[in-house]
Amino acid sequence: MKIKSVKGTRDYLPREAELRESIRQTISDIYRANGFQRIMTPAIEDIENLDKSDGGDNLNLIFKILKRGDKLEKALENGGELCDMGLRYDLTLPLTRYFSANRQNLTMPFKVIQMDKVYRAENPQKGRLREFMQCDIDVIGDPNPECETELIAVTAKALLALDIGSFTVRINDRAVLNRLLSVMGFEDKDLMSVCVSFDKLDKIGAEGVIAELRERVTPKMR
Protein backbone atom coordinates (compact mmCIF):
# COMPACT_ATOMS: atom_id res chain seq x y z
CA MET A 1 0.00 0.00 0.00
CA LYS A 2 1.17 3.52 -0.83
CA ILE A 3 0.98 5.44 2.43
CA LYS A 4 1.35 8.97 1.04
CA SER A 5 -1.78 10.90 0.14
CA VAL A 6 -2.39 11.58 -3.55
CA LYS A 7 -0.29 14.45 -4.90
CA GLY A 8 -2.05 17.74 -4.36
CA THR A 9 -3.91 16.51 -1.25
CA ARG A 10 -2.84 16.10 2.36
CA ASP A 11 -3.68 14.46 5.66
CA TYR A 12 -4.26 16.47 8.83
CA LEU A 13 -3.06 15.40 12.26
CA PRO A 14 -5.53 15.66 15.16
CA ARG A 15 -4.19 19.03 16.35
CA GLU A 16 -4.33 20.38 12.78
CA ALA A 17 -7.84 19.10 12.26
CA GLU A 18 -8.91 20.64 15.57
CA LEU A 19 -7.45 24.01 14.58
CA ARG A 20 -9.17 23.92 11.19
CA GLU A 21 -12.48 23.04 12.82
CA SER A 22 -12.07 25.87 15.34
CA ILE A 23 -11.46 28.34 12.50
CA ARG A 24 -14.44 27.02 10.57
CA GLN A 25 -16.68 27.31 13.62
CA THR A 26 -15.58 30.88 14.36
CA ILE A 27 -16.30 31.97 10.79
CA SER A 28 -19.62 30.13 10.77
CA ASP A 29 -20.70 31.74 14.06
CA ILE A 30 -20.02 35.24 12.71
CA TYR A 31 -21.90 34.55 9.47
CA ARG A 32 -24.89 33.03 11.26
CA ALA A 33 -25.04 35.94 13.71
CA ASN A 34 -25.45 38.20 10.67
CA GLY A 35 -28.38 36.25 9.25
CA PHE A 36 -26.64 33.83 6.85
CA GLN A 37 -27.72 30.18 6.58
CA ARG A 38 -25.53 27.18 5.76
CA ILE A 39 -26.32 24.89 2.83
CA MET A 40 -24.57 21.74 1.63
CA THR A 41 -24.30 20.47 -1.95
CA PRO A 42 -22.74 17.35 -3.53
CA ALA A 43 -19.10 17.46 -4.62
CA ILE A 44 -20.18 15.79 -7.89
CA GLU A 45 -21.99 17.76 -10.58
CA ASP A 46 -23.32 16.93 -14.05
CA ILE A 47 -20.48 17.34 -16.55
CA GLU A 48 -22.68 19.35 -18.91
CA ASN A 49 -23.34 21.90 -16.18
CA LEU A 50 -19.63 22.09 -15.38
CA ASP A 51 -18.48 22.39 -19.01
CA LYS A 52 -21.01 25.11 -19.82
CA SER A 53 -20.56 27.14 -16.67
CA ASP A 54 -18.85 30.52 -16.48
CA GLY A 55 -15.68 29.18 -14.92
CA GLY A 56 -13.04 30.70 -17.20
CA ASP A 57 -9.70 28.91 -17.06
CA ASN A 58 -11.01 26.65 -14.31
CA LEU A 59 -12.93 24.70 -16.95
CA ASN A 60 -9.58 23.22 -17.96
CA LEU A 61 -9.04 21.95 -14.41
CA ILE A 62 -12.16 19.81 -13.95
CA PHE A 63 -11.69 16.33 -12.51
CA LYS A 64 -13.95 14.38 -14.86
CA ILE A 65 -15.60 11.07 -13.93
CA LEU A 66 -15.88 8.31 -16.53
CA LYS A 67 -19.18 6.71 -17.35
CA ARG A 68 -19.64 3.27 -15.87
CA GLY A 69 -20.46 -0.21 -17.22
CA ASP A 70 -22.49 -0.43 -20.44
CA LYS A 71 -22.61 3.35 -20.83
CA LEU A 72 -18.82 3.53 -20.95
CA GLU A 73 -18.55 0.61 -23.36
CA LYS A 74 -21.09 2.21 -25.74
CA ALA A 75 -19.29 5.54 -25.56
CA LEU A 76 -15.99 3.84 -26.43
CA GLU A 77 -17.57 1.98 -29.31
CA ASN A 78 -19.39 4.99 -30.76
CA GLY A 79 -16.81 7.65 -30.04
CA GLY A 80 -19.19 9.48 -27.70
CA GLU A 81 -18.54 11.44 -24.55
CA LEU A 82 -16.67 9.32 -22.01
CA CYS A 83 -17.58 11.37 -18.95
CA ASP A 84 -20.96 12.26 -17.51
CA MET A 85 -19.98 13.81 -14.16
CA GLY A 86 -17.17 15.80 -12.57
CA LEU A 87 -15.98 17.29 -9.29
CA ARG A 88 -16.91 20.91 -8.56
CA TYR A 89 -14.04 23.39 -9.06
CA ASP A 90 -15.71 26.14 -6.99
CA LEU A 91 -19.01 26.76 -5.16
CA THR A 92 -20.66 29.13 -7.63
CA LEU A 93 -22.13 26.54 -9.99
CA PRO A 94 -23.45 24.35 -7.14
CA LEU A 95 -25.15 27.41 -5.61
CA THR A 96 -26.75 28.34 -8.95
CA ARG A 97 -28.10 24.83 -9.44
CA TYR A 98 -29.21 24.58 -5.79
CA PHE A 99 -31.13 27.85 -5.98
CA SER A 100 -32.82 26.89 -9.26
CA ALA A 101 -33.95 23.58 -7.76
CA ASN A 102 -35.02 24.85 -4.32
CA ARG A 103 -36.03 28.50 -4.68
CA GLN A 104 -39.67 27.76 -3.83
CA ASN A 105 -38.52 26.59 -0.37
CA LEU A 106 -36.25 29.57 0.32
CA THR A 107 -37.01 32.94 1.89
CA MET A 108 -35.91 35.95 -0.14
CA PRO A 109 -33.49 37.56 0.07
CA PHE A 110 -31.55 34.36 0.67
CA LYS A 111 -28.38 34.90 2.68
CA VAL A 112 -26.30 31.76 2.23
CA ILE A 113 -23.11 30.24 3.63
CA GLN A 114 -21.11 27.58 1.80
CA MET A 115 -18.13 25.84 3.42
CA ASP A 116 -17.10 22.78 1.44
CA LYS A 117 -14.22 21.12 -0.37
CA VAL A 118 -13.60 21.86 -4.04
CA TYR A 119 -11.25 20.19 -6.51
CA ARG A 120 -9.02 21.40 -9.33
CA ALA A 121 -6.86 19.23 -11.58
CA GLU A 122 -3.88 21.58 -11.62
CA ASN A 123 -0.21 21.15 -10.87
CA PRO A 124 0.15 21.39 -7.08
CA GLN A 125 2.35 24.13 -5.69
CA LYS A 126 2.90 25.84 -2.37
CA GLY A 127 -0.41 27.19 -1.11
CA ARG A 128 -2.43 25.56 -3.94
CA LEU A 129 -3.69 22.01 -3.48
CA ARG A 130 -5.94 19.96 -5.74
CA GLU A 131 -8.36 19.49 -2.86
CA PHE A 132 -9.06 22.50 -0.66
CA MET A 133 -11.74 24.12 1.48
CA GLN A 134 -13.60 27.11 0.07
CA CYS A 135 -15.77 29.46 2.13
CA ASP A 136 -18.36 31.70 0.48
CA ILE A 137 -21.23 33.94 1.54
CA ASP A 138 -23.77 35.35 -0.91
CA VAL A 139 -27.03 37.30 -0.91
CA ILE A 140 -29.53 36.14 -3.54
CA GLY A 141 -32.75 37.91 -4.47
CA ASP A 142 -31.80 41.47 -3.55
CA PRO A 143 -30.24 43.72 -6.24
CA ASN A 144 -29.39 46.48 -3.76
CA PRO A 145 -25.65 47.32 -3.99
CA GLU A 146 -25.61 47.57 -0.21
CA CYS A 147 -25.72 43.75 -0.15
CA GLU A 148 -22.20 43.74 -1.59
CA THR A 149 -21.11 46.14 1.12
CA GLU A 150 -22.65 43.83 3.73
CA LEU A 151 -20.70 40.85 2.35
CA ILE A 152 -17.45 42.79 2.70
CA ALA A 153 -18.30 44.00 6.21
CA VAL A 154 -19.31 40.55 7.47
CA THR A 155 -16.18 38.96 5.99
CA ALA A 156 -14.10 41.60 7.78
CA LYS A 157 -15.90 40.75 11.04
CA ALA A 158 -14.92 37.09 10.58
CA LEU A 159 -11.27 37.99 9.99
CA LEU A 160 -11.26 40.22 13.07
CA ALA A 161 -12.77 37.40 15.13
CA LEU A 162 -9.94 35.11 13.99
CA ASP A 163 -7.43 37.68 15.29
CA ILE A 164 -5.10 37.25 12.31
CA GLY A 165 -3.65 40.74 12.63
CA SER A 166 -3.96 43.60 10.17
CA PHE A 167 -5.44 42.92 6.74
CA THR A 168 -6.46 44.83 3.63
CA VAL A 169 -9.78 44.49 1.81
CA ARG A 170 -9.36 44.88 -1.96
CA ILE A 171 -12.57 45.69 -3.82
CA ASN A 172 -12.83 44.33 -7.37
CA ASP A 173 -16.43 45.31 -8.08
CA ARG A 174 -16.85 48.57 -9.98
CA ALA A 175 -20.47 49.06 -8.83
CA VAL A 176 -19.48 48.76 -5.15
CA LEU A 177 -16.44 50.95 -5.67
CA ASN A 178 -18.47 53.64 -7.45
CA ARG A 179 -21.00 53.68 -4.61
CA LEU A 180 -18.24 54.07 -2.02
CA LEU A 181 -16.66 56.88 -4.03
CA SER A 182 -20.03 58.63 -4.32
CA VAL A 183 -20.50 58.43 -0.55
CA MET A 184 -17.02 59.94 -0.17
CA GLY A 185 -18.17 62.93 -2.22
CA PHE A 186 -16.80 62.32 -5.73
CA GLU A 187 -18.98 63.49 -8.62
CA ASP A 188 -20.48 60.79 -10.88
CA LYS A 189 -18.68 62.18 -13.93
CA ASP A 190 -15.32 61.80 -12.15
CA LEU A 191 -15.70 58.18 -10.96
CA MET A 192 -13.97 56.60 -13.97
CA SER A 193 -11.05 58.99 -13.68
CA VAL A 194 -10.75 58.34 -9.95
CA CYS A 195 -10.68 54.57 -10.52
CA VAL A 196 -7.95 54.97 -13.15
CA SER A 197 -5.86 56.85 -10.61
CA PHE A 198 -6.48 54.23 -7.91
CA ASP A 199 -5.33 51.49 -10.31
CA LYS A 200 -1.89 53.14 -10.33
CA LEU A 201 -1.45 52.85 -6.55
CA ASP A 202 1.20 50.10 -6.76
CA LYS A 203 3.17 52.05 -9.37
CA ILE A 204 3.06 55.63 -8.14
CA GLY A 205 2.18 55.20 -4.47
CA ALA A 206 -0.42 56.98 -2.36
CA GLU A 207 1.15 60.43 -2.82
CA GLY A 208 1.14 60.01 -6.58
CA VAL A 209 -2.53 59.00 -6.56
CA ILE A 210 -3.42 62.00 -4.41
CA ALA A 211 -1.54 64.30 -6.80
CA GLU A 212 -3.43 62.86 -9.79
CA LEU A 213 -6.77 63.21 -8.08
CA ARG A 214 -6.09 66.86 -7.33
CA GLU A 215 -5.43 67.44 -10.99
CA ARG A 216 -8.21 65.33 -12.52
CA VAL A 217 -11.29 65.62 -10.30
CA THR A 218 -13.71 68.52 -10.06
CA PRO A 219 -12.81 71.61 -7.97
CA LYS A 220 -15.49 70.53 -5.46
CA MET A 221 -13.15 67.76 -4.22
CA ARG A 222 -10.09 69.97 -3.77
C-alpha positions as CSV (number, residue, x, y, z in Angstrom):
1,M,0.0,0.0,0.0
2,K,1.2,3.5,-0.8
3,I,1.0,5.4,2.4
4,K,1.3,9.0,1.0
5,S,-1.8,10.9,0.1
6,V,-2.4,11.6,-3.5
7,K,-0.3,14.4,-4.9
8,G,-2.1,17.7,-4.4
9,T,-3.9,16.5,-1.3
10,R,-2.8,16.1,2.4
11,D,-3.7,14.5,5.7
12,Y,-4.3,16.5,8.8
13,L,-3.1,15.4,12.3
14,P,-5.5,15.7,15.2
15,R,-4.2,19.0,16.3
16,E,-4.3,20.4,12.8
17,A,-7.8,19.1,12.3
18,E,-8.9,20.6,15.6
19,L,-7.4,24.0,14.6
20,R,-9.2,23.9,11.2
21,E,-12.5,23.0,12.8
22,S,-12.1,25.9,15.3
23,I,-11.5,28.3,12.5
24,R,-14.4,27.0,10.6
25,Q,-16.7,27.3,13.6
26,T,-15.6,30.9,14.4
27,I,-16.3,32.0,10.8
28,S,-19.6,30.1,10.8
29,D,-20.7,31.7,14.1
30,I,-20.0,35.2,12.7
31,Y,-21.9,34.6,9.5
32,R,-24.9,33.0,11.3
33,A,-25.0,35.9,13.7
34,N,-25.4,38.2,10.7
35,G,-28.4,36.2,9.2
36,F,-26.6,33.8,6.8
37,Q,-27.7,30.2,6.6
38,R,-25.5,27.2,5.8
39,I,-26.3,24.9,2.8
40,M,-24.6,21.7,1.6
41,T,-24.3,20.5,-1.9
42,P,-22.7,17.4,-3.5
43,A,-19.1,17.5,-4.6
44,I,-20.2,15.8,-7.9
45,E,-22.0,17.8,-10.6
46,D,-23.3,16.9,-14.0
47,I,-20.5,17.3,-16.5
48,E,-22.7,19.4,-18.9
49,N,-23.3,21.9,-16.2
50,L,-19.6,22.1,-15.4
51,D,-18.5,22.4,-19.0
52,K,-21.0,25.1,-19.8
53,S,-20.6,27.1,-16.7
54,D,-18.9,30.5,-16.5
55,G,-15.7,29.2,-14.9
56,G,-13.0,30.7,-17.2
57,D,-9.7,28.9,-17.1
58,N,-11.0,26.7,-14.3
59,L,-12.9,24.7,-16.9
60,N,-9.6,23.2,-18.0
61,L,-9.0,22.0,-14.4
62,I,-12.2,19.8,-13.9
63,F,-11.7,16.3,-12.5
64,K,-13.9,14.4,-14.9
65,I,-15.6,11.1,-13.9
66,L,-15.9,8.3,-16.5
67,K,-19.2,6.7,-17.4
68,R,-19.6,3.3,-15.9
69,G,-20.5,-0.2,-17.2
70,D,-22.5,-0.4,-20.4
71,K,-22.6,3.4,-20.8
72,L,-18.8,3.5,-20.9
73,E,-18.6,0.6,-23.4
74,K,-21.1,2.2,-25.7
75,A,-19.3,5.5,-25.6
76,L,-16.0,3.8,-26.4
77,E,-17.6,2.0,-29.3
78,N,-19.4,5.0,-30.8
79,G,-16.8,7.6,-30.0
80,G,-19.2,9.5,-27.7
81,E,-18.5,11.4,-24.5
82,L,-16.7,9.3,-22.0
83,C,-17.6,11.4,-19.0
84,D,-21.0,12.3,-17.5
85,M,-20.0,13.8,-14.2
86,G,-17.2,15.8,-12.6
87,L,-16.0,17.3,-9.3
88,R,-16.9,20.9,-8.6
89,Y,-14.0,23.4,-9.1
90,D,-15.7,26.1,-7.0
91,L,-19.0,26.8,-5.2
92,T,-20.7,29.1,-7.6
93,L,-22.1,26.5,-10.0
94,P,-23.4,24.3,-7.1
95,L,-25.2,27.4,-5.6
96,T,-26.8,28.3,-8.9
97,R,-28.1,24.8,-9.4
98,Y,-29.2,24.6,-5.8
99,F,-31.1,27.9,-6.0
100,S,-32.8,26.9,-9.3
101,A,-33.9,23.6,-7.8
102,N,-35.0,24.9,-4.3
103,R,-36.0,28.5,-4.7
104,Q,-39.7,27.8,-3.8
105,N,-38.5,26.6,-0.4
106,L,-36.3,29.6,0.3
107,T,-37.0,32.9,1.9
108,M,-35.9,36.0,-0.1
109,P,-33.5,37.6,0.1
110,F,-31.6,34.4,0.7
111,K,-28.4,34.9,2.7
112,V,-26.3,31.8,2.2
113,I,-23.1,30.2,3.6
114,Q,-21.1,27.6,1.8
115,M,-18.1,25.8,3.4
116,D,-17.1,22.8,1.4
117,K,-14.2,21.1,-0.4
118,V,-13.6,21.9,-4.0
119,Y,-11.2,20.2,-6.5
120,R,-9.0,21.4,-9.3
121,A,-6.9,19.2,-11.6
122,E,-3.9,21.6,-11.6
123,N,-0.2,21.1,-10.9
124,P,0.2,21.4,-7.1
125,Q,2.3,24.1,-5.7
126,K,2.9,25.8,-2.4
127,G,-0.4,27.2,-1.1
128,R,-2.4,25.6,-3.9
129,L,-3.7,22.0,-3.5
130,R,-5.9,20.0,-5.7
131,E,-8.4,19.5,-2.9
132,F,-9.1,22.5,-0.7
133,M,-11.7,24.1,1.5
134,Q,-13.6,27.1,0.1
135,C,-15.8,29.5,2.1
136,D,-18.4,31.7,0.5
137,I,-21.2,33.9,1.5
138,D,-23.8,35.3,-0.9
139,V,-27.0,37.3,-0.9
140,I,-29.5,36.1,-3.5
141,G,-32.7,37.9,-4.5
142,D,-31.8,41.5,-3.6
143,P,-30.2,43.7,-6.2
144,N,-29.4,46.5,-3.8
145,P,-25.6,47.3,-4.0
146,E,-25.6,47.6,-0.2
147,C,-25.7,43.8,-0.2
148,E,-22.2,43.7,-1.6
149,T,-21.1,46.1,1.1
150,E,-22.7,43.8,3.7
151,L,-20.7,40.9,2.4
152,I,-17.5,42.8,2.7
153,A,-18.3,44.0,6.2
154,V,-19.3,40.6,7.5
155,T,-16.2,39.0,6.0
156,A,-14.1,41.6,7.8
157,K,-15.9,40.7,11.0
158,A,-14.9,37.1,10.6
159,L,-11.3,38.0,10.0
160,L,-11.3,40.2,13.1
161,A,-12.8,37.4,15.1
162,L,-9.9,35.1,14.0
163,D,-7.4,37.7,15.3
164,I,-5.1,37.2,12.3
165,G,-3.6,40.7,12.6
166,S,-4.0,43.6,10.2
167,F,-5.4,42.9,6.7
168,T,-6.5,44.8,3.6
169,V,-9.8,44.5,1.8
170,R,-9.4,44.9,-2.0
171,I,-12.6,45.7,-3.8
172,N,-12.8,44.3,-7.4
173,D,-16.4,45.3,-8.1
174,R,-16.8,48.6,-10.0
175,A,-20.5,49.1,-8.8
176,V,-19.5,48.8,-5.2
177,L,-16.4,51.0,-5.7
178,N,-18.5,53.6,-7.4
179,R,-21.0,53.7,-4.6
180,L,-18.2,54.1,-2.0
181,L,-16.7,56.9,-4.0
182,S,-20.0,58.6,-4.3
183,V,-20.5,58.4,-0.6
184,M,-17.0,59.9,-0.2
185,G,-18.2,62.9,-2.2
186,F,-16.8,62.3,-5.7
187,E,-19.0,63.5,-8.6
188,D,-20.5,60.8,-10.9
189,K,-18.7,62.2,-13.9
190,D,-15.3,61.8,-12.1
191,L,-15.7,58.2,-11.0
192,M,-14.0,56.6,-14.0
193,S,-11.1,59.0,-13.7
194,V,-10.8,58.3,-10.0
195,C,-10.7,54.6,-10.5
196,V,-8.0,55.0,-13.1
197,S,-5.9,56.9,-10.6
198,F,-6.5,54.2,-7.9
199,D,-5.3,51.5,-10.3
200,K,-1.9,53.1,-10.3
201,L,-1.5,52.8,-6.5
202,D,1.2,50.1,-6.8
203,K,3.2,52.1,-9.4
204,I,3.1,55.6,-8.1
205,G,2.2,55.2,-4.5
206,A,-0.4,57.0,-2.4
207,E,1.1,60.4,-2.8
208,G,1.1,60.0,-6.6
209,V,-2.5,59.0,-6.6
210,I,-3.4,62.0,-4.4
211,A,-1.5,64.3,-6.8
212,E,-3.4,62.9,-9.8
213,L,-6.8,63.2,-8.1
214,R,-6.1,66.9,-7.3
215,E,-5.4,67.4,-11.0
216,R,-8.2,65.3,-12.5
217,V,-11.3,65.6,-10.3
218,T,-13.7,68.5,-10.1
219,P,-12.8,71.6,-8.0
220,K,-15.5,70.5,-5.5
221,M,-13.2,67.8,-4.2
222,R,-10.1,70.0,-3.8
